[in-house]
Amino acid sequence: MIVTVVRMRLLYSLCFLVTLFLLAMLWVTTSRSFGQDKPPQTQEEKQARQDLNQGVQAFKNGQYQEAERYFWHAKQLDQGLLNARLYLRRPTRRSTSPVRRAMKTFARGTPRSKNSGAC
């Protein structure tokens, strides 16, 4: 009876240690995989970071088209720059781009008036 209890406690302790180890390994690999922690090495990476920072400032000031240009340039210079890709996917509330307006209008469909005679 006592041997069974000791075995069970050892088994639980071993499961706890394995779980703790796996969580630690997951945390370490996840923090390294994003690539945002490493300092820029090449001149292109430095320029991409600078463009990213200027794009963020333009975005905060409401200059969405200028910010989008900075983000696209940063993404072209450094494909691994996650923040540039995230900002490019962020919707802009006051986007004045005619292409974006046309795409939104097309996606919604053309409004029909009551007198158009269409079903």
C-alpha positions as CSV (number, residue, x, y, z in Angstrom):
1,M,0.0,0.0,0.0
2,I,2.7,2.5,1.0
3,V,4.8,1.5,-2.1
4,T,1.8,2.3,-4.3
5,V,1.3,5.7,-2.7
6,V,5.0,6.5,-3.2
7,R,4.9,5.4,-6.8
8,M,1.9,7.5,-7.5
9,R,3.6,10.6,-5.9
10,L,6.7,10.0,-8.0
11,L,4.6,9.7,-11.1
12,Y,2.8,12.9,-10.4
13,S,6.1,14.7,-9.7
14,L,7.6,13.4,-12.9
15,C,4.5,14.5,-14.9
16,F,4.7,18.0,-13.3
17,L,8.4,18.3,-14.2
18,V,7.9,17.2,-17.8
19,T,5.0,19.6,-18.2
20,L,7.1,22.4,-16.7
21,F,9.9,21.6,-19.1
22,L,7.7,21.5,-22.1
23,L,6.1,24.9,-21.2
24,A,9.6,26.4,-20.7
25,M,10.7,25.1,-24.1
26,L,7.6,26.5,-25.8
27,W,8.1,29.9,-24.2
28,V,11.8,30.0,-25.3
29,T,11.1,28.9,-28.9
30,T,8.1,31.3,-29.3
31,S,10.0,34.3,-28.1
32,R,12.8,33.6,-30.5
33,S,10.6,32.8,-33.5
34,F,9.1,36.2,-34.0
35,G,12.4,37.8,-34.9
36,Q,11.5,41.2,-33.4
37,D,14.0,40.9,-30.5
38,K,17.1,40.8,-32.5
39,P,18.8,44.1,-33.4
40,P,19.0,44.9,-37.1
41,Q,22.2,43.7,-38.6
42,T,22.3,44.9,-42.2
43,Q,21.8,48.4,-43.6
44,E,18.5,47.3,-45.2
45,E,17.2,46.0,-41.8
46,K,18.1,49.3,-40.2
47,Q,16.3,51.2,-43.0
48,A,13.3,48.9,-42.6
49,R,13.1,49.6,-38.9
50,Q,13.4,53.4,-39.5
51,D,10.6,53.2,-42.1
52,L,8.5,51.2,-39.7
53,N,8.9,53.8,-36.9
54,Q,8.1,56.6,-39.3
55,G,5.0,54.7,-40.5
56,V,3.8,54.3,-37.0
57,Q,4.2,58.0,-36.3
58,A,2.3,58.8,-39.5
59,F,-0.4,56.3,-38.6
60,K,-0.8,57.8,-35.2
61,N,-1.1,61.3,-36.8
62,G,-3.9,60.1,-39.1
63,Q,-1.8,60.2,-42.3
64,Y,-2.8,56.7,-43.4
65,Q,-1.6,56.8,-47.0
66,E,1.9,58.0,-46.0
67,A,2.0,55.4,-43.3
68,E,1.0,52.7,-45.7
69,R,3.9,53.7,-48.0
70,Y,6.3,53.5,-45.1
71,F,5.0,50.0,-44.1
72,W,5.2,48.7,-47.7
73,H,8.8,49.9,-48.0
74,A,9.7,48.4,-44.6
75,K,8.2,45.1,-45.7
76,Q,10.0,45.1,-49.0
77,L,13.4,45.7,-47.2
78,D,12.9,43.2,-44.4
79,Q,10.3,40.4,-45.1
80,G,10.7,39.1,-41.5
81,L,9.5,42.4,-39.9
82,L,6.2,41.3,-38.4
83,N,5.0,44.7,-37.2
84,A,5.1,46.1,-40.7
85,R,2.9,43.3,-41.9
86,L,0.5,43.7,-39.0
87,Y,0.1,47.5,-39.6
88,L,-0.6,46.8,-43.3
89,R,-3.5,44.6,-42.3
90,R,-4.9,47.1,-39.9
91,P,-8.0,48.8,-41.2
92,T,-7.9,52.5,-41.5
93,R,-11.0,54.4,-40.4
94,R,-10.5,57.4,-42.6
95,S,-8.8,55.9,-45.6
96,T,-9.2,58.3,-48.6
97,S,-7.7,56.0,-51.1
98,P,-9.9,55.8,-54.2
99,V,-9.0,52.2,-54.7
100,R,-10.1,51.2,-51.2
101,R,-13.3,53.1,-51.6
102,A,-14.1,51.4,-54.9
103,M,-13.3,48.0,-53.4
104,K,-15.6,48.6,-50.4
105,T,-18.4,49.9,-52.7
106,F,-18.0,46.8,-55.0
107,A,-18.0,44.5,-52.0
108,R,-21.2,46.0,-50.7
109,G,-22.9,46.0,-54.1
110,T,-24.4,48.9,-55.8
111,P,-27.4,50.4,-54.0
112,R,-30.7,50.1,-55.9
113,S,-33.3,52.8,-55.8
114,K,-36.9,52.0,-55.3
115,N,-37.8,53.4,-58.8
116,S,-35.2,51.4,-60.7
117,G,-37.6,48.7,-61.7
118,A,-35.2,45.9,-60.7
119,C,-36.4,43.0,-58.6
